[in-house]
Amino acid sequence: MQTSEFIDVLDREGRLFADAVARADPSAPVPACPDWAVRDLASHLGTVHRWATGFVREGRTEPVRPSEPSALPDAELAPWLREGHGLLVETLRSAPQDLSCWTILPAPSPLAFWSRRQAHETAVHRVDAESALGVPLSPLDAGFAADGIDELLRGFYPRRGVPAPFAASPRTLYVRATDVPGAAWTVHLGEPPRAEAAAEVPAAPDCVYEGRATDLYLVLWNRLPLSAITLTGDESVAHRWRELFNP
């Protein structure tokens, strides 16, 4: 996907997120985030949007922690979200291609990184908001979902490290999106933790995940149950990894 496409997704997902927050009970629980109510979810994403904007707009080259806002009245949450989201989208659209600033993961450029990361951050939390509201989930593009699987498996998983049980007893997963040609990965649960794009099924994987890209994306982000996809092989490996690796 191109940077402009990620920004377009971010624009759409942020609007859907704010719409869901505006309709939801601010005290409603967020199913995938047991310690959060909708107001906490809104505060988190609104803060992250402003935090990301600061890096891009000011060209910050050193990491800084997000600055949590003072508690906002519930009635002000949606307008505050729309303001911060709009500023982020505008900042990314107008940023120079040779932008230089701090990033978390390797990327073709800082602008590509922040556009991609904020699109996925917002999409996953939009799912959270709609789940809390209790409405059918808005659809995600399969290609975008496959990109999100790649970011999670090849970007975040190696950074988080392998859970201790797999360090002592390595396992191999194979993940394949059935609706996106070439979207498949081999995940090594061992030292060092790593994942790579896979042209073919590895020899004797311990567990295989297969399903539509959107379902795999949300399963791997722990937003849908494992029953939403097809598991073959040793299913206990999938359940154990889900329990121990919480992105």
C-alpha positions in Angstrom: 0.0 0.0 0.0 1.1 3.6 -0.7 1.4 6.2 2.0 -1.5 8.1 0.6 -3.7 5.0 0.9 -2.8 4.6 4.6 -3.8 8.2 5.2 -7.1 7.6 3.4 -7.7 4.6 5.7 -6.8 6.6 8.7 -9.2 9.3 7.7 -12.1 6.9 7.3 -11.3 4.8 10.4 -11.0 7.9 12.6 -14.3 9.2 11.5 -16.0 5.8 12.2 -14.3 5.7 15.6 -15.6 9.1 16.6 -19.1 8.3 15.3 -19.1 5.1 17.5 -17.9 7.0 20.6 -20.6 9.6 20.1 -23.3 7.0 20.0 -21.9 4.7 22.8 -22.5 4.9 26.5 -19.2 6.4 27.8 -19.2 4.0 30.7 -19.8 0.9 28.5 -17.0 -1.7 28.8 -14.6 -2.4 25.9 -14.7 -6.2 25.3 -11.1 -6.5 24.2 -9.7 -4.1 26.9 -11.3 -5.3 30.2 -9.9 -2.4 32.2 -11.3 0.2 29.9 -14.7 1.9 29.4 -15.5 3.7 26.1 -14.3 7.0 27.7 -10.9 5.4 28.4 -10.6 4.1 24.9 -11.5 7.6 23.5 -8.9 9.2 25.7 -6.3 6.8 24.7 -6.7 7.1 20.9 -7.2 10.9 21.0 -4.0 11.1 23.0 -2.1 8.8 20.5 -3.3 10.9 17.6 -1.9 14.1 19.1 1.3 12.3 20.2 1.9 11.1 16.6 1.0 14.6 15.2 3.8 16.1 17.3 6.5 13.8 15.9 5.5 14.6 12.3 4.6 18.3 12.6 7.7 19.2 14.8 10.1 16.7 13.4 10.9 15.3 16.8 13.9 13.0 16.7 13.7 11.7 20.2 11.0 9.6 21.8 8.6 11.3 24.2 5.8 9.8 26.2 2.2 10.6 25.2 0.7 13.3 27.4 -2.7 12.1 28.8 -5.3 14.9 28.9 -7.2 16.0 32.0 -10.5 14.1 32.3 -12.9 15.5 29.7 -16.7 15.7 30.2 -18.3 12.9 28.3 -20.1 15.3 26.0 -16.8 16.7 24.8 -15.1 13.4 24.0 -16.3 13.1 20.4 -15.6 16.7 19.4 -12.1 16.4 21.0 -11.5 13.2 19.1 -12.5 14.7 15.8 -10.3 17.7 16.3 -7.2 15.6 17.1 -7.9 13.1 14.3 -8.4 15.9 11.8 -5.1 17.5 12.7 -3.3 14.2 12.3 -4.7 13.6 8.9 -4.0 17.1 7.8 -0.4 16.9 9.2 0.3 13.7 7.4 -1.1 14.9 4.1 1.0 18.0 4.1 4.2 16.5 5.5 7.3 16.5 3.2 8.3 13.2 1.6 11.8 13.7 3.2 10.4 14.1 6.7 12.9 13.2 9.4 11.6 12.2 12.8 11.6 9.4 15.4 9.9 6.1 14.6 9.3 2.7 16.3 9.7 0.2 13.5 11.8 0.1 10.3 9.9 1.7 7.4 10.7 3.2 3.9 10.5 6.6 5.5 9.2 8.3 8.7 6.1 9.5 6.8 5.4 6.0 5.6 5.8 4.7 9.1 3.5 7.1 10.9 0.8 6.9 8.2 0.8 3.1 8.4 1.0 2.8 12.1 -1.7 5.3 12.8 -4.0 3.7 10.2 -3.7 0.3 12.0 -3.9 1.8 15.5 -7.1 3.6 14.6 -8.7 0.6 12.7 -8.2 -1.7 15.6 -9.6 0.7 18.1 -12.5 1.5 15.8 -13.3 -2.2 16.1 -13.1 -1.8 19.9 -15.5 1.1 19.8 -18.1 -0.6 17.6 -17.8 -3.7 19.7 -18.6 -1.7 22.8 -21.5 -0.1 21.0 -22.8 -3.5 20.1 -23.2 -2.9 16.3 -21.9 -4.9 13.4 -18.3 -4.2 12.6 -17.6 -1.9 9.7 -15.7 -3.8 6.9 -12.0 -3.6 6.4 -10.2 -3.9 3.1 -8.5 -7.3 2.8 -5.3 -5.9 1.5 -5.1 -3.4 4.4 -5.8 -6.2 6.8 -3.0 -8.4 5.3 -0.6 -5.4 5.7 -1.6 -5.2 9.4 -0.9 -8.9 9.9 2.6 -8.3 8.4 3.2 -5.3 10.7 2.2 -7.3 13.7 4.1 -10.5 12.9 7.3 -9.0 11.4 7.3 -5.7 13.3 5.8 -6.0 16.8 6.3 -9.7 17.6 10.1 -9.7 17.3 10.2 -6.5 19.5 8.0 -8.0 22.2 10.2 -11.1 22.5 9.1 -14.8 22.7 7.2 -15.8 25.9 9.3 -17.9 28.2 7.5 -21.2 27.6 8.4 -21.0 23.9 12.0 -20.1 24.5 12.4 -23.4 26.2 10.2 -25.3 23.7 10.2 -23.6 20.3 7.2 -24.0 18.0 6.4 -22.9 14.4 3.2 -21.3 13.2 2.1 -20.8 9.6 -0.4 -18.0 8.9 -2.2 -17.7 5.6 -4.9 -15.3 4.4 -7.1 -17.2 2.0 -8.4 -14.1 0.1 -5.1 -12.2 -0.5 -2.7 -14.0 -2.9 0.8 -14.4 -1.4 -0.3 -13.2 2.1 1.4 -15.9 4.2 3.9 -15.9 7.0 6.0 -18.4 9.1 6.2 -17.4 12.7 9.0 -18.9 14.8 8.1 -19.1 18.5 11.6 -19.5 19.9 14.9 -17.6 20.2 15.3 -15.4 18.4 11.6 -14.5 17.9 11.0 -13.9 14.2 8.5 -14.1 11.4 8.9 -13.9 7.7 6.8 -13.9 4.5 6.4 -17.5 3.4 6.1 -18.6 -0.2 5.1 -22.1 0.9 4.1 -24.0 4.0 7.2 -24.7 6.1 8.0 -28.3 6.9 5.8 -29.7 9.7 4.5 -26.5 11.3 3.1 -27.1 14.7 -0.1 -25.1 14.0 -1.6 -23.5 10.9 -3.9 -20.4 10.9 -6.0 -19.9 7.8 -8.9 -17.5 7.1 -9.9 -14.3 5.5 -7.4 -11.5 6.0 -9.8 -9.4 8.0 -10.6 -12.3 10.4 -6.9 -13.2 10.8 -6.0 -9.5 11.5 -8.6 -9.2 14.2 -7.8 -12.7 15.7 -4.1 -11.9 15.9 -4.9 -8.5 17.6 -7.1 -10.5 20.0 -10.3 -8.8 18.8 -11.9 -12.0 17.5 -11.8 -15.4 19.0 -9.7 -18.2 17.5 -12.9 -19.8 16.4 -13.2 -17.1 13.7 -10.5 -18.8 11.7 -9.5 -22.3 10.8 -6.8 -23.9 13.0 -5.1 -27.2 12.1 -2.3 -29.0 13.9 -1.7 -28.5 17.6 -4.3 -26.0 18.5 -3.0 -25.7 22.1 0.0 -23.8 20.6 -2.4 -21.1 19.2 -4.3 -20.9 22.5 -1.1 -20.6 24.5 0.5 -18.0 22.2 -2.7 -15.9 22.3 -2.7 -16.1 26.1 1.0 -15.1 26.4 1.5 -12.6 23.5 -0.9 -9.7 23.9 0.0 -7.0 21.3 
